[in-house]
């Protein structure tokens, strides 16, 4: 029984959105399940998919919180 965990940032995919839509989540679940079926031969009904939305305050890179890293990168580019 495969378990797939998908982590995405809680930013949504459209301006002003605070999370993924139910439709986007359904597509991720379907696609992940089909991938495991096609690659590993696992039946759709035996695959569990968990989607975790991570607040931007809870992750970072380059030694900085994510939003600060982005601000600095934008300032350097502009």
N, C-alpha and C positions, 0 to 999 in steps of 0.2 A: 504494500500500500504506500504509494509515494505521497509525500507532503511537500508542497511547494510554498515558500514564503516569498512574497514580493513586497519590497519596501519602496515606498515612494514618498517624496516630500509632500507635506500638507500645504501645497500651493495651488493645487488645481491646474487645469490645463488652459483655462480661459481667464482673461483679465477679470479680477474681482472674485474669482472662485476660491473657496477656502479648502476644497478637497476635490477628489475625483468624483465624477458623476456615477450614479448607479449603472448607467449604460457602459461607461468606460470600465468599471469594475467587472461587469458581466463579460465584456470582450477579453479582458485579461484572464479571467477564470477559464473561459472557453478555449482561448489560444494556448494557455499553459497545459490544460488537460489534453488537448489534441496533440501537442508536441510530445508529451510523455507517451501517449498512445502510439504515435508514429515512430518514435525513436526506441522506446523500451517495450512496446507491445502491451502497455498497461491499459486496462479498460477504463473508460471515462468514469464509471461509477466507483472505481477504487482510488481515484486521485482526489486529494484534498488540496485546496488552494486557500492560503491565508494572505490577505492584503493588509499590510500595516502602513498607516500614514504617519509619517514622522514630522512633528512640528519643527519649523526652521530653527527654533531655539535649542533643539536637542541634537544638533549635528554641526559639523564644521569640517574644514580642511585647511591645510597650510598653516596650522597652528592657531587658527582664528575661528570664532563662530561664523557660520555660513554667510549671514547677511553682512557682517563686517568684511569678510573676505571679498564678497561681491562688490561692496562699496569701494574698497581699495583698488580692486582690479579695474572698475569703471573709471576711477579717478586717474589711473595710470594710462588708460586707453584714450581718455578724452583730452 
